[in-house]
Amino acid sequence: MAEFYFNPWDPQFRADPYPAYRVLVEAPPRLMNFGATIAIAARYVDVAAVLSDHQHFTAVRPPDLPIARRGPFAGAATMLTSDPPVHTRLRRLVSRDFTPRRINDLGPRIRQIAAGLVDGIAARGGEFDLVSELANPLPVTVIAELLGVPPGNYDEFKLWSDAVVAGAARTQPWEEPPPEFLEAVAKLRGYFAEEIEKRRRAPGSDLISALVAAHDDEALNSEELLAFVVLLLLAGNETTTNLIGNGMLALARNPEQLELLRREPELIGGAIEEIIRYDGPVQGTARFTTEPVNLGGAELPVSVPIFLLIGAANRDPAKFPAPEKFDITRDPNEHLGFGTGIHFCLGAPLARLEGAIAINAMLARFPRLRLADPDAPLSYKGSFFLRGLSALRMRID
Protein backbone atom coordinates (compact mmCIF):
# COMPACT_ATOMS: atom_id res chain seq x y z
CA MET A 1 0.00 0.00 0.00
CA ALA A 2 1.30 3.46 -0.87
CA GLU A 3 2.39 5.76 1.93
CA PHE A 4 -0.20 8.20 3.24
CA TYR A 5 -0.88 10.49 6.18
CA PHE A 6 -4.06 10.11 8.23
CA ASN A 7 -4.72 12.18 11.34
CA PRO A 8 -8.26 13.54 11.80
CA TRP A 9 -7.08 15.71 14.71
CA ASP A 10 -4.68 17.64 12.48
CA PRO A 11 -6.26 20.91 11.16
CA GLN A 12 -4.23 20.72 7.95
CA PHE A 13 -5.41 17.18 7.29
CA ARG A 14 -9.01 18.15 8.00
CA ALA A 15 -8.80 21.00 5.49
CA ASP A 16 -8.24 18.50 2.66
CA PRO A 17 -8.41 14.79 3.52
CA TYR A 18 -9.14 13.72 -0.06
CA PRO A 19 -5.54 12.99 -1.16
CA ALA A 20 -5.27 10.51 1.74
CA TYR A 21 -8.61 8.99 0.78
CA ARG A 22 -7.33 8.20 -2.70
CA VAL A 23 -4.67 5.98 -1.16
CA LEU A 24 -6.89 4.46 1.52
CA VAL A 25 -9.53 3.18 -0.92
CA GLU A 26 -6.89 1.09 -2.68
CA ALA A 27 -6.54 -1.43 0.17
CA PRO A 28 -8.44 -3.29 2.89
CA PRO A 29 -8.96 -1.76 6.33
CA ARG A 30 -5.83 -1.34 8.40
CA LEU A 31 -5.03 -0.95 12.08
CA MET A 32 -3.37 2.24 13.32
CA ASN A 33 -2.15 3.44 16.70
CA PHE A 34 -3.31 6.80 18.06
CA GLY A 35 -2.46 6.08 21.68
CA ALA A 36 -4.95 3.24 21.28
CA THR A 37 -5.52 0.89 18.37
CA ILE A 38 -8.18 1.86 15.86
CA ALA A 39 -9.17 0.44 12.49
CA ILE A 40 -9.61 2.59 9.38
CA ALA A 41 -12.16 1.50 6.76
CA ALA A 42 -12.34 3.55 3.56
CA ARG A 43 -13.50 1.36 0.67
CA TYR A 44 -17.17 1.66 -0.22
CA VAL A 45 -17.79 -2.07 0.12
CA ASP A 46 -16.23 -2.18 3.60
CA VAL A 47 -17.95 0.94 4.94
CA ALA A 48 -21.34 -0.20 3.63
CA ALA A 49 -20.82 -3.66 5.12
CA VAL A 50 -20.12 -2.28 8.60
CA LEU A 51 -23.02 0.19 8.50
CA SER A 52 -25.37 -2.65 7.54
CA ASP A 53 -24.25 -5.12 10.25
CA HIS A 54 -25.05 -4.01 13.81
CA GLN A 55 -24.52 -7.53 15.16
CA HIS A 56 -20.78 -7.53 14.50
CA PHE A 57 -20.22 -3.76 14.51
CA THR A 58 -22.04 -1.95 17.31
CA ALA A 59 -22.86 1.76 17.48
CA VAL A 60 -22.90 1.61 21.31
CA ARG A 61 -19.98 3.56 22.78
CA PRO A 62 -17.96 1.94 25.57
CA PRO A 63 -19.11 3.54 28.86
CA ASP A 64 -15.55 4.37 29.93
CA LEU A 65 -14.90 6.77 27.03
CA PRO A 66 -14.70 10.29 28.53
CA ILE A 67 -16.10 11.95 25.41
CA ALA A 68 -19.18 9.73 25.66
CA ARG A 69 -19.65 9.97 29.43
CA ARG A 70 -19.12 13.75 29.60
CA GLY A 71 -20.49 14.62 26.16
CA PRO A 72 -23.81 16.25 25.22
CA PHE A 73 -25.75 13.02 25.74
CA ALA A 74 -24.12 12.22 29.12
CA GLY A 75 -23.97 8.52 28.26
CA ALA A 76 -27.70 8.23 27.52
CA ALA A 77 -28.80 6.14 24.56
CA THR A 78 -29.57 7.98 21.32
CA MET A 79 -30.40 6.76 17.83
CA LEU A 80 -26.77 7.42 16.89
CA THR A 81 -25.30 5.39 19.74
CA SER A 82 -27.64 2.43 20.19
CA ASP A 83 -28.56 -0.87 18.56
CA PRO A 84 -31.80 -2.86 18.63
CA PRO A 85 -33.94 -3.17 20.63
CA VAL A 86 -33.16 0.28 22.13
CA HIS A 87 -32.56 1.83 18.71
CA THR A 88 -35.80 0.37 17.38
CA ARG A 89 -37.79 1.93 20.21
CA LEU A 90 -36.16 5.34 19.91
CA ARG A 91 -36.46 5.51 16.13
CA ARG A 92 -40.09 4.40 16.12
CA LEU A 93 -40.90 7.13 18.60
CA VAL A 94 -39.37 10.04 16.72
CA SER A 95 -40.43 8.76 13.31
CA ARG A 96 -43.96 9.84 14.16
CA ASP A 97 -42.84 13.47 13.98
CA PHE A 98 -40.51 13.13 10.97
CA THR A 99 -42.98 11.74 8.47
CA PRO A 100 -42.61 12.79 4.81
CA ARG A 101 -45.86 14.73 5.12
CA ARG A 102 -44.65 16.75 8.12
CA ILE A 103 -41.35 17.53 6.39
CA ASN A 104 -43.15 18.64 3.23
CA ASP A 105 -45.44 20.82 5.34
CA LEU A 106 -42.33 22.69 6.52
CA GLY A 107 -41.50 23.71 2.92
CA PRO A 108 -43.39 27.04 2.81
CA ARG A 109 -41.90 28.19 6.11
CA ILE A 110 -38.36 27.19 5.04
CA ARG A 111 -38.83 29.13 1.79
CA GLN A 112 -39.99 32.15 3.78
CA ILE A 113 -36.95 32.04 6.07
CA ALA A 114 -34.58 31.54 3.13
CA ALA A 115 -36.19 34.40 1.18
CA GLY A 116 -35.71 36.76 4.12
CA LEU A 117 -32.05 35.84 4.43
CA VAL A 118 -31.48 36.22 0.68
CA ASP A 119 -33.23 39.60 0.79
CA GLY A 120 -30.80 40.70 3.47
CA ILE A 121 -27.82 39.63 1.35
CA ALA A 122 -29.24 41.50 -1.65
CA ALA A 123 -29.84 44.66 0.38
CA ARG A 124 -26.25 44.77 1.59
CA GLY A 125 -24.86 43.92 -1.85
CA GLY A 126 -21.26 43.35 -2.86
CA GLU A 127 -19.31 40.80 -0.87
CA PHE A 128 -20.81 38.63 1.87
CA ASP A 129 -20.14 35.52 3.92
CA LEU A 130 -22.43 32.73 2.80
CA VAL A 131 -21.89 30.74 6.00
CA SER A 132 -22.82 33.41 8.55
CA GLU A 133 -25.55 35.03 6.42
CA LEU A 134 -27.35 31.93 5.07
CA ALA A 135 -25.89 28.52 5.88
CA ASN A 136 -25.82 29.14 9.64
CA PRO A 137 -29.10 30.95 10.32
CA LEU A 138 -31.42 28.91 8.06
CA PRO A 139 -31.00 25.46 9.65
CA VAL A 140 -30.79 26.70 13.23
CA THR A 141 -33.99 28.73 12.74
CA VAL A 142 -35.82 25.75 11.23
CA ILE A 143 -34.82 23.27 13.92
CA ALA A 144 -35.40 25.77 16.75
CA GLU A 145 -38.90 26.51 15.46
CA LEU A 146 -39.55 22.79 15.14
CA LEU A 147 -38.50 22.32 18.76
CA GLY A 148 -40.58 25.33 19.79
CA VAL A 149 -37.88 27.50 21.36
CA PRO A 150 -37.85 31.32 21.25
CA PRO A 151 -36.05 33.04 18.34
CA GLY A 152 -34.02 35.14 20.75
CA ASN A 153 -32.03 32.05 21.70
CA TYR A 154 -30.94 31.06 18.18
CA ASP A 155 -27.54 32.75 18.35
CA GLU A 156 -26.79 31.02 21.65
CA PHE A 157 -27.72 27.65 20.15
CA LYS A 158 -25.24 28.18 17.35
CA LEU A 159 -22.45 29.16 19.73
CA TRP A 160 -23.09 26.12 21.94
CA SER A 161 -23.37 23.81 18.95
CA ASP A 162 -20.11 25.07 17.43
CA ALA A 163 -18.29 24.73 20.77
CA VAL A 164 -19.50 21.15 21.25
CA VAL A 165 -18.52 20.10 17.73
CA ALA A 166 -15.14 21.85 17.89
CA GLY A 167 -14.33 20.48 21.35
CA ALA A 168 -15.20 16.93 20.34
CA ALA A 169 -13.09 17.27 17.20
CA ARG A 170 -9.98 18.26 19.14
CA THR A 171 -10.37 15.43 21.62
CA GLN A 172 -9.34 11.85 20.98
CA PRO A 173 -12.03 9.47 22.31
CA TRP A 174 -9.93 8.31 25.27
CA GLU A 175 -8.95 11.84 26.36
CA GLU A 176 -10.79 14.19 28.69
CA PRO A 177 -12.63 16.90 26.72
CA PRO A 178 -11.53 20.57 27.05
CA PRO A 179 -13.22 23.03 29.47
CA GLU A 180 -14.97 25.03 26.72
CA PHE A 181 -16.59 21.82 25.49
CA LEU A 182 -17.83 20.94 28.96
CA GLU A 183 -19.16 24.47 29.49
CA ALA A 184 -21.12 24.39 26.22
CA VAL A 185 -22.49 20.94 27.05
CA ALA A 186 -23.66 22.14 30.46
CA LYS A 187 -25.38 25.22 29.00
CA LEU A 188 -27.05 23.25 26.22
CA ARG A 189 -28.33 20.54 28.53
CA GLY A 190 -29.38 23.03 31.19
CA TYR A 191 -31.37 25.10 28.72
CA PHE A 192 -33.27 22.14 27.30
CA ALA A 193 -33.88 20.62 30.73
CA GLU A 194 -35.74 23.84 31.57
CA GLU A 195 -37.63 23.77 28.26
CA ILE A 196 -38.73 20.18 28.91
CA GLU A 197 -40.10 21.18 32.32
CA LYS A 198 -41.98 24.11 30.74
CA ARG A 199 -43.63 21.74 28.23
CA ARG A 200 -44.57 19.36 31.00
CA ARG A 201 -46.43 22.18 32.75
CA ALA A 202 -47.87 23.72 29.57
CA PRO A 203 -47.58 21.49 26.49
CA GLY A 204 -47.81 22.97 23.00
CA SER A 205 -47.77 21.73 19.41
CA ASP A 206 -43.99 21.64 19.10
CA LEU A 207 -41.68 18.65 18.95
CA ILE A 208 -40.43 18.96 22.54
CA SER A 209 -44.04 18.73 23.77
CA ALA A 210 -44.58 15.61 21.66
CA LEU A 211 -41.44 14.03 23.12
CA VAL A 212 -42.46 14.98 26.65
CA ALA A 213 -45.80 13.25 26.07
CA ALA A 214 -43.95 10.16 24.86
CA HIS A 215 -41.77 10.28 27.98
CA ASP A 216 -44.80 10.53 30.20
CA ASP A 217 -46.16 7.44 28.44
CA GLU A 218 -42.89 5.73 29.49
CA ALA A 219 -41.60 5.45 25.93
CA LEU A 220 -38.56 7.55 26.88
CA ASN A 221 -36.76 7.83 30.17
CA SER A 222 -35.77 11.31 31.34
CA GLU A 223 -32.12 11.05 30.25
CA GLU A 224 -33.08 9.71 26.82
CA LEU A 225 -35.54 12.57 26.41
CA LEU A 226 -32.96 15.23 27.18
CA ALA A 227 -30.31 13.54 25.04
CA PHE A 228 -32.68 13.28 22.12
CA VAL A 229 -33.64 16.96 22.18
CA VAL A 230 -29.95 17.92 22.30
CA LEU A 231 -29.22 15.54 19.42
CA LEU A 232 -31.95 17.09 17.30
CA LEU A 233 -30.49 20.55 17.75
CA LEU A 234 -26.91 19.46 17.02
CA ALA A 235 -27.74 17.18 14.08
CA GLY A 236 -30.44 19.40 12.61
CA ASN A 237 -28.19 22.43 12.75
CA GLU A 238 -24.59 21.48 12.00
CA THR A 239 -24.98 19.02 9.15
CA THR A 240 -27.35 21.15 7.08
CA THR A 241 -25.18 24.23 7.57
CA ASN A 242 -22.26 22.24 6.18
CA LEU A 243 -24.33 20.88 3.30
CA ILE A 244 -25.21 24.40 2.15
CA GLY A 245 -21.68 25.77 2.58
CA ASN A 246 -19.88 22.81 0.98
CA GLY A 247 -22.45 22.74 -1.81
CA MET A 248 -22.08 26.40 -2.73
CA LEU A 249 -18.30 26.01 -2.76
CA ALA A 250 -18.49 22.99 -5.08
CA LEU A 251 -20.86 24.81 -7.43
CA ALA A 252 -18.75 28.00 -7.45
CA ARG A 253 -15.63 25.98 -8.25
CA ASN A 254 -17.47 24.22 -11.07
CA PRO A 255 -19.18 27.13 -12.87
CA GLU A 256 -20.50 24.96 -15.70
CA GLN A 257 -22.41 22.92 -13.13
CA LEU A 258 -23.63 26.08 -11.40
CA GLU A 259 -24.94 27.47 -14.70
CA LEU A 260 -26.58 24.14 -15.57
CA LEU A 261 -28.44 24.20 -12.26
CA ARG A 262 -29.38 27.84 -12.73
CA ARG A 263 -30.87 27.05 -16.15
CA GLU A 264 -32.55 23.86 -14.95
CA PRO A 265 -33.44 24.29 -11.26
CA GLU A 266 -35.37 21.01 -11.38
CA LEU A 267 -31.95 19.31 -11.26
CA ILE A 268 -31.57 20.39 -7.62
CA GLY A 269 -32.44 16.94 -6.28
CA GLY A 270 -29.52 15.34 -8.10
CA ALA A 271 -27.31 18.31 -7.21
CA ILE A 272 -27.93 17.81 -3.50
CA GLU A 273 -27.04 14.11 -3.77
CA GLU A 274 -23.84 14.94 -5.63
CA ILE A 275 -22.87 17.60 -3.07
CA ILE A 276 -23.27 15.02 -0.31
CA ARG A 277 -21.20 12.48 -2.23
CA TYR A 278 -18.50 14.87 -3.42
CA ASP A 279 -17.82 16.89 -0.25
CA GLY A 280 -20.30 15.65 2.32
CA PRO A 281 -21.10 17.30 5.65
CA VAL A 282 -20.54 13.96 7.40
CA GLN A 283 -17.11 12.55 6.61
CA GLY A 284 -17.17 9.60 8.95
CA THR A 285 -18.60 7.78 11.90
CA ALA A 286 -17.48 5.05 14.28
CA ARG A 287 -18.41 1.51 15.22
CA PHE A 288 -16.92 -1.07 17.60
CA THR A 289 -16.38 -4.76 16.87
CA THR A 290 -18.44 -7.11 19.06
CA GLU A 291 -16.15 -10.08 18.36
CA PRO A 292 -13.05 -10.85 16.28
CA VAL A 293 -14.06 -10.38 12.66
CA ASN A 294 -12.65 -10.34 9.14
CA LEU A 295 -13.52 -7.14 7.32
CA GLY A 296 -12.54 -7.00 3.67
CA GLY A 297 -9.53 -9.23 4.25
CA ALA A 298 -8.38 -7.52 7.46
CA GLU A 299 -8.53 -9.38 10.78
CA LEU A 300 -9.92 -7.09 13.48
CA PRO A 301 -9.87 -7.92 17.22
CA VAL A 302 -12.87 -7.62 19.53
CA SER A 303 -13.85 -4.16 20.85
CA VAL A 304 -11.63 -2.27 18.41
CA PRO A 305 -13.05 1.12 17.29
CA ILE A 306 -13.48 1.42 13.52
CA PHE A 307 -13.36 4.81 11.84
CA LEU A 308 -15.69 4.52 8.85
CA LEU A 309 -14.51 7.08 6.31
CA ILE A 310 -17.76 7.88 4.52
CA GLY A 311 -16.09 10.71 2.60
CA ALA A 312 -13.55 8.25 1.21
CA ALA A 313 -16.16 5.62 0.36
CA ASN A 314 -18.10 8.25 -1.57
CA ARG A 315 -15.05 8.78 -3.80
CA ASP A 316 -14.17 5.13 -4.26
CA PRO A 317 -13.54 4.53 -8.00
CA ALA A 318 -14.70 0.94 -7.56
CA LYS A 319 -18.19 2.35 -6.94
CA PHE A 320 -18.27 5.75 -8.66
CA PRO A 321 -16.91 6.41 -12.18
CA ALA A 322 -14.70 9.52 -12.25
CA PRO A 323 -15.18 10.04 -8.50
CA GLU A 324 -13.18 13.29 -8.40
CA LYS A 325 -15.56 14.91 -10.90
CA PHE A 326 -18.43 17.02 -9.54
CA ASP A 327 -21.44 16.12 -11.71
CA ILE A 328 -24.95 17.13 -10.62
CA THR A 329 -26.44 14.76 -13.23
CA ARG A 330 -24.62 11.70 -11.82
CA ASP A 331 -26.92 8.67 -11.96
CA PRO A 332 -26.93 6.34 -10.16
CA ASN A 333 -25.54 8.01 -7.07
CA GLU A 334 -25.72 5.53 -4.19
CA HIS A 335 -23.59 7.53 -1.78
CA LEU A 336 -23.31 6.78 1.92
CA GLY A 337 -23.58 10.40 3.06
CA PHE A 338 -26.73 9.67 5.06
CA GLY A 339 -25.52 6.22 6.12
CA THR A 340 -27.30 2.99 5.33
CA GLY A 341 -29.05 0.23 7.23
CA ILE A 342 -30.93 0.83 10.47
CA HIS A 343 -29.00 4.02 11.22
CA PHE A 344 -29.87 5.75 7.95
CA CYS A 345 -30.26 9.44 8.81
CA LEU A 346 -33.79 10.18 9.95
CA GLY A 347 -33.34 13.86 9.13
CA ALA A 348 -32.23 13.26 5.53
CA PRO A 349 -35.49 14.53 3.96
CA LEU A 350 -35.30 17.75 5.99
CA ALA A 351 -31.63 18.33 5.14
CA ARG A 352 -32.33 17.73 1.44
CA LEU A 353 -35.26 20.13 1.51
CA GLU A 354 -33.40 22.92 3.29
CA GLY A 355 -30.35 22.55 1.07
CA ALA A 356 -32.42 22.55 -2.11
CA ILE A 357 -34.40 25.64 -1.09
CA ALA A 358 -31.33 27.60 0.01
CA ILE A 359 -29.20 26.85 -3.04
CA ASN A 360 -31.94 27.38 -5.60
CA ALA A 361 -32.92 30.65 -3.91
CA MET A 362 -29.35 31.95 -4.23
CA LEU A 363 -28.97 30.95 -7.89
CA ALA A 364 -32.37 32.36 -8.83
CA ARG A 365 -31.70 35.72 -7.14
CA PHE A 366 -28.06 36.36 -8.03
CA PRO A 367 -27.04 35.74 -11.68
CA ARG A 368 -23.43 36.82 -10.99
CA LEU A 369 -22.94 34.80 -7.81
CA ARG A 370 -19.30 33.78 -7.48
CA LEU A 371 -16.42 33.38 -5.04
CA ALA A 372 -15.04 36.71 -3.84
CA ASP A 373 -11.48 35.45 -4.31
CA PRO A 374 -11.10 32.01 -5.91
CA ASP A 375 -7.51 31.79 -4.68
CA ALA A 376 -8.21 32.72 -1.06
CA PRO A 377 -7.41 29.97 1.47
CA LEU A 378 -10.44 28.29 3.01
CA SER A 379 -11.03 27.95 6.72
CA TYR A 380 -12.72 24.81 8.04
CA LYS A 381 -14.33 24.33 11.41
CA GLY A 382 -12.55 22.17 13.97
CA SER A 383 -14.16 18.88 13.05
CA PHE A 384 -13.20 15.96 10.86
CA PHE A 385 -16.35 13.87 11.18
CA LEU A 386 -18.57 16.92 10.53
CA ARG A 387 -16.90 18.75 7.66
CA GLY A 388 -17.87 22.37 7.15
CA LEU A 389 -16.49 25.77 6.27
CA SER A 390 -16.20 28.42 8.96
CA ALA A 391 -16.65 31.09 6.26
CA LEU A 392 -17.17 31.36 2.51
CA ARG A 393 -16.74 34.83 1.00
CA MET A 394 -18.83 35.36 -2.13
CA ARG A 395 -19.90 38.25 -4.36
CA ILE A 396 -23.23 38.98 -6.00
CA ASP A 397 -22.40 41.99 -8.22
BELMOUR-V810572 format. One record per helix or strand of 2 or more residues. SS is the DSSP state (hx for helix, st for strand). FROM is the first residue (numbers start at 1). LEN is the number of residues. If there is no record, write none. Layout:
ss={SS,SS}
from={FROM,FROM}
len={LEN,LEN}
This chain:
ss={hx,hx,st,st,hx,st,hx,hx,hx,hx,st,hx,hx,hx,hx,hx,hx,hx,st,st,st,st,hx,hx,hx,st,st}
from={11,18,30,37,44,57,66,86,100,107,127,130,151,179,207,222,255,265,284,293,298,305,310,341,348,370,393}
len={5,7,4,5,8,2,4,10,6,18,3,18,20,23,10,32,9,15,6,3,3,5,4,3,18,2,3}
